[in-house]
């Protein structure tokens, strides 16, 4: 059985995982990245649609926190540009509002204050309940760690909102994002191992032993993995991803094509907070259709349930586009095959680590928004 020793091993190829691997390698550490899939990106995948080309598999938006875009760009090599026009939200009455404004300065502290009060409530309840009735959900929460989260999130959010440079996205969209992540790994001399990690154990030499599905064994002085990684066990205990606040949900996306001449509002991101059937509309890219001899635009529409369960789906989408003023009147659209993915919620994860992880295994903090995840992992911040 082959055994290779590394300073750092990162499991998974999400943007967060790649940024950690690149940072370790640039710090002079012998680093490897283990990914079971051929394509990089984790949940940031792209796929091919017949006669249309490559598109991202989800409606993406990278929120603005001070230093997050700079860190992403520096560690992945991806150039970012300000979205124009800026993302919007469309309310039930049809009003178009900015997706974010300076008033958002109050949202993060308020959200964290609610968490703080909830923690106090749990602790108070636990002091009076018998041991068998205690609320164990709060056992990993810490006032000190929560206050650190409040300080970090508020500071980085405050700086960006006051600066208000706007929401940015990778130049050229997200379609090439997974390929650029792989390029960043290769260019920084990181060993890429395409395999599945099944078991991680700490040995008596304070090294991580990583058993791969192929039967090979890797060793590392420290191993990093994100909360979405699926393993059989860690140190002999069955491993399941964190579920304390980071609830995994399935989201469906319907790709649609529309003639470019029929579009009146080409906004890269439209959020629908109150719509019963749809959650987001994003623009993937423009392409030329040789069949119709026309330039078309590919949109992704995120649904709140399986599209197969939505009656008169095409008619509802056509009406939605008119309601959001993407088109000025009902237009003919082409629906492509929908696809689904599992994503974590926006909840802020306050847990630190599993008790049985030991000293050499680390969990990369991750939440629904990648920018917030970056500032929760200050060791990779470069700006």
Secondary structure, 3 states (H helix, E strand, C coil): CCEEEEEEEEECCCHHHHHHHHHHHHCCCCEEEEECCCCCCCCCCEEEECCCEEEECCCCCCCCCCCHHHHHHHHHCCCEEECCCCCEEECCCCCEEECCCHHHHHHHHHHHHHHHHHHHHHHHHHHHCCHHHCCHHHCCCCHHHHHHHHHHHHHHHHHHHHHCCCCEEECCCCCCHHHHHHHHHHHCCCEEEECCEEEEEECCCCCEEEEECCCCEEEEEEEEEECCCCCCEECCEECCCCCCCCCEEEEEEEEEEEEHHHECCCCCEEECCCCCCEEEEEEEEEEEECCCCEEEEEEEEEECCCHHHCCCHHHHHHHHHHHCCCECCCCCCEECCCEEEEEECCCCCCCCCCHHHCCCEEEECCCCCHHHHHHCCHHHCCC
